[in-house]
Amino acid sequence: MNEAEGPAARRAEKNVHGTAENGHGSAEDRSPENGHGSAENGSPGTAPAVPAPKKRGRPARTSAGQGPGARERILTAARAEFAERGYDRASIRAIAKGASVDPALVHHYFGTKEQVFAAAVEVAFAPAVSASDTVLAGGRDGVGERLARFILGMYENPATRDPLLAIVRSAVTNETAATVLRTLVTSKLMVRIASELDVPDPELRSELATAQIVGTVLLRYVIKAEPLASADIEKVIGVIAPAVQRHLTGEG
């Protein structure tokens, strides 16, 4: 190549092969700012980012309403739901909604609907379960009257009536609820009272006394059979107390 051809030849060579300034470009031209892009800018041949799969299990505190008082809110909502709809129609979802929590949190604390019902019933029936000390305080004499007064008094009290009525209503129509009620009333209350009285056949006697009281509750507060439903509570207690006394002690 002679000197005359030098500049022109060099320009031609640049046009054919390209330089970093024209054509194929340099690393700077291939940067994300100049259109070619990196993985972040979705360049061809680079797989798009895949979101991480959602984790299962216990819901987050913020989304589930977990925190101080969550368990108590669930129990309160459960008592209200069972009282209004009964065992069969109540649902975990409705209980969770009433407590402003995620349904998964209800399962976390209590498990199945049966276990939620048992926990709610136990809380509602706690005063009755603890009644044995009060009922037994006076010994055998008058135990039937004290027991009838205590149990029926809870159904007369508007603050405790609805949860207790839910127990009875559910037990009438559902075997699971009936089992829970039997366990609470018979095993935790009546058998203890009969055993403390030191009488023969305490389990049979406790169940007969239970039948007397629960039957009265069912007819007066659930079925509302007249004239029992509107009778004065003192008169009702006076009539059934001797029968309860006889069942428990053999004396009437």
PEBELKA-V619634 format. One record per residue. N is the residue number from 1. RES is the residue in one letter. SS is DSSP state (H for helix, E for strand, - for the rest). OMEGA is omega in whole degrees, -180 to 180 (NA if undefined). BURIAL is + if it has 9 or more other C-alpha atoms within 8 Angstrom, else -. Layout:
n->{N:N}
res->{RES:RES}
ss->{SS:SS}
omega->{OMEGA:OMEGA}
burial->{BURIAL:BURIAL}
This chain:
n->{1:2:3:4:5:6:7:8:9:10:11:12:13:14:15:16:17:18:19:20:21:22:23:24:25:26:27:28:29:30:31:32:33:34:35:36:37:38:39:40:41:42:43:44:45:46:47:48:49:50:51:52:53:54:55:56:57:58:59:60:61:62:63:64:65:66:67:68:69:70:71:72:73:74:75:76:77:78:79:80:81:82:83:84:85:86:87:88:89:90:91:92:93:94:95:96:97:98:99:100:101:102:103:104:105:106:107:108:109:110:111:112:113:114:115:116:117:118:119:120:121:122:123:124:125:126:127:128:129:130:131:132:133:134:135:136:137:138:139:140:141:142:143:144:145:146:147:148:149:150:151:152:153:154:155:156:157:158:159:160:161:162:163:164:165:166:167:168:169:170:171:172:173:174:175:176:177:178:179:180:181:182:183:184:185:186:187:188:189:190:191:192:193:194:195:196:197:198:199:200:201:202:203:204:205:206:207:208:209:210:211:212:213:214:215:216:217:218:219:220:221:222:223:224:225:226:227:228:229:230:231:232:233:234:235:236:237:238:239:240:241:242:243:244:245:246:247:248:249:250:251:252}
res->{M:N:E:A:E:G:P:A:A:R:R:A:E:K:N:V:H:G:T:A:E:N:G:H:G:S:A:E:D:R:S:P:E:N:G:H:G:S:A:E:N:G:S:P:G:T:A:P:A:V:P:A:P:K:K:R:G:R:P:A:R:T:S:A:G:Q:G:P:G:A:R:E:R:I:L:T:A:A:R:A:E:F:A:E:R:G:Y:D:R:A:S:I:R:A:I:A:K:G:A:S:V:D:P:A:L:V:H:H:Y:F:G:T:K:E:Q:V:F:A:A:A:V:E:V:A:F:A:P:A:V:S:A:S:D:T:V:L:A:G:G:R:D:G:V:G:E:R:L:A:R:F:I:L:G:M:Y:E:N:P:A:T:R:D:P:L:L:A:I:V:R:S:A:V:T:N:E:T:A:A:T:V:L:R:T:L:V:T:S:K:L:M:V:R:I:A:S:E:L:D:V:P:D:P:E:L:R:S:E:L:A:T:A:Q:I:V:G:T:V:L:L:R:Y:V:I:K:A:E:P:L:A:S:A:D:I:E:K:V:I:G:V:I:A:P:A:V:Q:R:H:L:T:G:E:G}
ss->{-:-:H:H:H:H:H:H:H:H:H:H:H:H:H:H:H:-:-:-:-:-:-:-:-:-:-:-:-:-:-:H:H:H:-:-:-:-:H:H:H:-:-:-:-:-:-:-:-:-:-:-:-:-:-:-:-:-:-:-:H:H:H:H:-:-:-:-:-:H:H:H:H:H:H:H:H:H:H:H:H:H:H:H:H:H:H:H:H:-:-:H:H:H:H:H:H:H:H:-:-:-:H:H:H:H:H:H:H:H:-:-:H:H:H:H:H:H:H:H:H:H:H:H:H:H:H:H:H:-:H:H:H:H:H:H:-:-:-:-:-:-:H:H:H:H:H:H:H:H:H:H:H:H:H:H:-:H:H:H:H:H:H:H:H:H:H:H:H:H:H:H:H:-:H:H:H:H:H:H:H:H:H:H:H:H:H:H:H:H:H:H:H:H:H:H:-:-:-:-:-:H:H:H:H:H:H:H:H:H:H:H:H:H:H:H:H:H:H:H:H:H:-:-:-:-:-:-:-:-:-:-:H:H:H:H:H:H:H:H:H:H:H:H:H:H:H:H:H:-:-:-}
omega->{179:-175:-180:-177:-172:-175:-179:-179:-179:178:179:-180:177:-178:-178:-173:-179:176:179:-177:-176:173:-173:173:-179:177:179:180:-178:-179:-180:-178:-177:169:-178:169:176:179:-179:-178:172:180:-180:177:180:-177:178:180:-180:-180:180:180:179:178:177:178:-176:-177:179:-177:-174:-177:-174:-178:-180:179:-179:178:-177:-179:180:177:179:179:178:179:180:179:180:-179:179:179:-177:-170:-176:-175:-173:-175:178:-179:177:-179:-180:177:179:179:179:-180:-178:176:175:178:179:-180:175:177:-179:-177:-169:-180:-175:177:177:-179:175:180:-179:180:-180:180:-179:177:-179:-175:-177:179:180:180:180:-176:-174:179:180:-177:-176:-174:-177:-179:-176:-177:177:-178:179:179:180:-180:180:-180:-178:-177:-180:178:177:178:176:-177:-179:-178:-178:-173:-172:178:-180:176:177:179:-177:180:-178:-179:-180:-172:-174:-177:178:178:179:179:178:-180:179:-179:-178:-173:-174:-173:-173:-178:-169:180:179:-179:-179:-180:180:179:177:179:177:179:-176:-179:178:-179:180:-180:177:177:177:179:179:-176:-179:176:177:178:-178:-177:-176:-170:-179:180:-180:179:178:8:-177:-175:-177:180:177:-175:179:178:180:179:180:-179:-174:-176:178:179:178:178:-179:179:-175:-171:-175:180:-180:NA}
burial->{-:-:-:-:-:+:-:-:-:-:-:-:+:+:-:-:-:+:+:-:-:-:-:-:+:-:-:-:+:+:+:+:-:+:-:+:+:+:+:-:-:+:+:-:-:-:-:-:-:-:-:-:-:-:-:-:-:-:+:-:-:-:+:+:+:+:-:-:-:+:-:-:+:+:+:+:+:+:+:+:+:+:+:-:+:+:+:-:-:+:-:+:-:+:+:+:+:+:+:-:+:+:+:+:+:+:+:-:-:+:+:-:+:-:+:+:+:+:+:+:+:+:-:+:+:-:-:+:+:+:+:+:-:-:+:+:-:+:-:-:-:+:+:+:+:+:+:+:+:+:+:+:-:+:+:-:-:-:-:+:+:+:+:+:+:+:+:+:+:+:+:-:-:+:-:-:+:+:+:+:+:+:+:+:+:+:+:+:+:+:+:+:+:+:+:-:+:-:+:-:-:+:-:-:+:+:+:+:+:+:-:+:+:-:-:-:+:+:+:+:+:+:-:+:-:-:-:+:+:-:-:-:-:-:-:+:+:+:-:+:+:+:+:+:+:+:+:+:+:-:-:-}
